[in-house]
């Protein structure tokens, strides 16, 4: 029987991230995946909060104790930033799916607008939260 042999160096090596130069649409795509995962984890936190609310004052006090500190506020701020980024970039993808904005320059500009919208919406949301509460 013939054995399959591997020749070192006979096949090309697949390129990796160090080979590619980073560009904005690449970064927005990667960040879209990261924020999607962060939103899934944030929904677990939200579920914990809701079940604690339903279980009574003692359980709710535990969640409030964990979340009412600097780390908790940073987690909530990060969750809202991820939510607004994922939403804005999702709208961008919907526009692409309709066949618009696919050229390089328009894609780069829409990426910049996505980051700008994320910043404005996140800061605006937290201003409303702190001014109303």
C-alpha positions in Angstrom: 0.0 0.0 0.0 1.1 3.5 -0.8 1.4 5.9 2.1 0.5 9.5 1.9 3.5 11.6 2.5 3.7 15.3 3.2 6.5 17.4 1.7 7.4 20.3 3.9 7.3 23.5 1.9 5.6 22.0 -1.1 2.2 23.7 -0.3 1.8 27.4 0.2 1.2 28.6 3.7 -2.1 30.4 4.3 -1.7 34.1 5.0 -2.6 35.3 8.5 -3.4 38.6 10.1 0.2 39.8 10.3 0.4 39.6 6.5 -2.7 41.8 5.8 -2.7 45.6 6.2 -5.6 46.7 8.4 -8.3 48.8 6.9 -11.5 50.3 8.4 -14.0 47.9 6.8 -12.0 44.9 8.1 -12.0 46.4 11.6 -15.7 47.1 11.5 -16.5 43.6 10.4 -14.4 42.1 13.3 -15.9 44.5 15.8 -19.4 43.6 14.6 -18.7 40.0 15.5 -17.2 40.9 18.9 -20.1 43.2 19.8 -22.6 40.4 18.8 -20.8 38.1 21.3 -20.8 40.9 23.9 -24.5 41.4 23.4 -25.2 37.7 24.0 -23.2 37.8 27.3 -25.0 41.1 28.2 -28.3 39.3 27.7 -27.3 36.8 30.4 -26.7 39.7 32.7 -30.1 41.2 31.8 -31.7 37.8 32.4 -30.1 37.6 35.9 -31.4 41.1 36.7 -35.0 40.1 35.5 -35.0 36.9 37.5 -33.7 38.6 40.6 -36.5 41.2 40.2 -39.1 38.4 40.0 -37.6 36.5 43.0 -38.0 39.3 45.4 -36.2 42.2 47.2 -33.3 40.1 48.6 -32.3 38.7 45.2 -32.7 42.1 43.6 -30.6 43.7 46.3 -27.8 41.2 45.4 -27.8 42.2 41.8 -28.0 45.9 42.7 -25.0 45.4 45.0 -22.9 43.8 42.2 -23.9 46.4 39.6 -23.8 49.6 41.6 -20.1 50.3 41.5 -17.5 51.5 39.0 -17.1 48.1 37.4 -20.8 47.6 37.0 -21.3 51.0 35.4 -18.4 50.3 33.0 -20.1 47.0 32.0 -23.4 48.7 31.4 -21.8 51.5 29.4 -19.9 48.9 27.3 -23.1 46.9 26.8 -24.9 50.0 25.5 -22.0 50.9 23.3 -22.0 47.4 21.9 -25.7 47.6 21.3 -25.6 50.9 19.5 -22.5 49.9 17.4 -24.1 46.5 16.4 -27.3 48.3 15.5 -25.6 51.0 13.4 -23.4 48.5 11.7 -26.3 46.3 11.1 -28.1 49.1 9.3 -25.0 49.6 7.3 -25.1 46.0 6.2 -28.7 46.3 5.3 -27.9 49.2 3.0 -25.1 47.0 1.5 -27.6 44.1 1.0 -29.7 46.5 -1.0 -26.7 47.1 -3.3 -25.7 50.6 -2.2 -22.5 51.9 -0.8 -20.3 49.0 -1.8 -17.4 51.0 -3.4 -14.3 51.4 -1.2 -14.7 55.1 -0.4 -18.4 54.9 0.5 -17.7 51.8 2.6 -15.0 53.6 4.5 -17.1 56.7 5.0 -20.1 54.6 6.3 -17.6 52.9 8.7 -16.7 56.4 10.1 -20.4 57.3 10.4 -21.0 54.0 12.2 -18.4 54.9 14.9 -19.7 58.5 15.1 -23.3 57.2 15.5 -22.2 54.8 18.2 -20.5 57.5 20.2 -23.3 60.0 19.9 -26.0 57.4 20.7 -24.1 55.9 23.7 -23.2 59.3 25.3 -26.7 60.6 24.6 -28.4 57.6 26.1 -26.3 57.9 29.3 -26.9 61.6 29.5 -30.6 61.0 29.4 -30.3 58.2 32.1 -28.4 60.4 34.5 -30.4 63.6 33.9 -33.8 61.8 34.2 -32.9 59.5 37.1 
